[in-house]
Amino acid sequence: MEEEKLAKSNWRNLINIDSVYNSDRQRQALSLFTMIAFAILILGFLLLSNYDVYSPILSVALLVANMTIIACTVYFFKTGKLEVVSLITMLIIFIMCIALIYTGGKENTALYWLMFYPVVTFATLGVKLGLWLSGFLLVCCLGLLYGPNFGQVDYGFVEKSRFMASFSLVFIFSLIGEFFRYKSHQSIAEITLAQKKDAYTDQLTGAANRRFVTSHFFKLVSDNPDNYLPFSILLLDLDHFKSINDNYGHDCGDTVLIEFTKMLESHFSSDSIKARYGGEEFVVILPKATIQIAEHIANNFRESVANTTLLNVDSKNVALTCSIGVAQVNKLSDYNDALKQADRCLYKAKETGRNKVVSAFM
Ligand SMILES: Nc1nc2c(ncn2[C@@H]2O[C@H](COP(=O)(O)OP(=O)(O)OP(=O)(O)O)[C@@H](O)[C@H]2O)c(=O)[nH]1
């Protein structure tokens, strides 16, 4: 599609792929809460069966971790703030991991329990935050296992080195897995956006098509009615267009449609929607415009079409005009009725001589 043709088509910026991002968010939420369910059970079980063996520091850390993730789950269901909940949960589990290494857990087996941390952090927080939190835990492990003694338990040399090696591998593999998952998700999102834009674009003129209006624009209006309603519909139709095709050929007819679309783009404000509804029929939607304003704008446009050369054949200008029917939409459910009204007005404009604007207001 020519860039020039679409230069002013800011309707394309209205197209989004929220559904793709919502399904990724759903994946993140499902991962987090399934893992949380397991974590609550395991932490509860460990605490109940080992409270007499664990050091008080570890028992308190496990209890606080369990209470916090239960509170976070409740908070998520009340507010839907997934990112905040994921971050708080992983920070609390981070502190629990430090307490585990520091105290050694039951019979100094704490190190085994740390392996899950990078896997869960990358899956729930993504590459950047996963890198920060898991990387920081790796550094803390290094400090606690090989650094100065702050009262932490002593692990054997072989145990420490094997743990560091395997924990680093889990960290690196989790990072690689999440990085490429993120990259492929981005490509899928870009492909989906391109396909969606393509599906909503009229191939000949580069204007929006009818599907854009009924599938996408309607949703925008129902989500933000105050930004759009009331709006006016202009139904535009080129006069005697068939004779252009018959006299100058189909390619010339196509050129006229493209030039007419460029006129629509340049004449109407960038927040209005201009769509080709089929053949030589176009719809312009003017947000927050009453029928009186729309009728005035439509008349200006009709005049400028009549005064513009849309087609020049053998250095001769071919005169073209358009007829326009106008109607107002006060609520979205009225759209189809208003479109029929605009269609009746357009028919009247054609019947009464063409190169006219007829509005449902008159
Ligand atoms: N070149 C070209 N012609 C098209 C296209 N789509 C529809 N048409 C032609 O548009 C013409 C529409 O003709 P009519 O519906 O009779 O309307 P009209 O000649 O404009 O007459 P009035 O609307 O009554 O003024 C037909 O000849 C279609 O073949 C297109 O994409 N390209």
The ligand as an ORCA input file, in Angstrom:
! r2SCAN-3c Opt
* xyz 0 1
  N     -13.413      1.331    -11.731
  C     -14.166      0.804    -10.777
  N     -15.506      0.771    -10.887
  C     -16.256      0.262     -9.905
  C     -15.686     -0.279     -8.761
  N     -16.666     -0.710     -7.949
  C     -17.840     -0.479     -8.591
  N     -17.591      0.122     -9.751
  C     -18.539      0.571    -10.753
  O     -19.314      1.640    -10.257
  C     -20.474      1.750    -11.076
  C     -21.653      2.150    -10.252
  O     -22.693      2.441    -11.111
  P     -24.140      2.818    -10.666
  O     -24.488      2.118     -9.383
  O     -25.044      2.620    -11.832
  O     -24.056      4.317    -10.273
  P     -23.629      5.619    -11.095
  O     -23.238      5.357    -12.508
  O     -22.603      6.293    -10.253
  O     -24.940      6.435    -11.090
  P     -25.582      7.261     -9.930
  O     -25.052      6.685     -8.624
  O     -27.040      7.031    -10.039
  O     -25.200      8.660    -10.090
  C     -20.636      0.399    -11.758
  O     -20.379      0.556    -13.155
  C     -19.562     -0.473    -11.120
  O     -19.001     -1.387    -12.045
  C     -14.244     -0.262     -8.658
  O     -13.638     -0.718     -7.671
  N     -13.541      0.273     -9.687
*
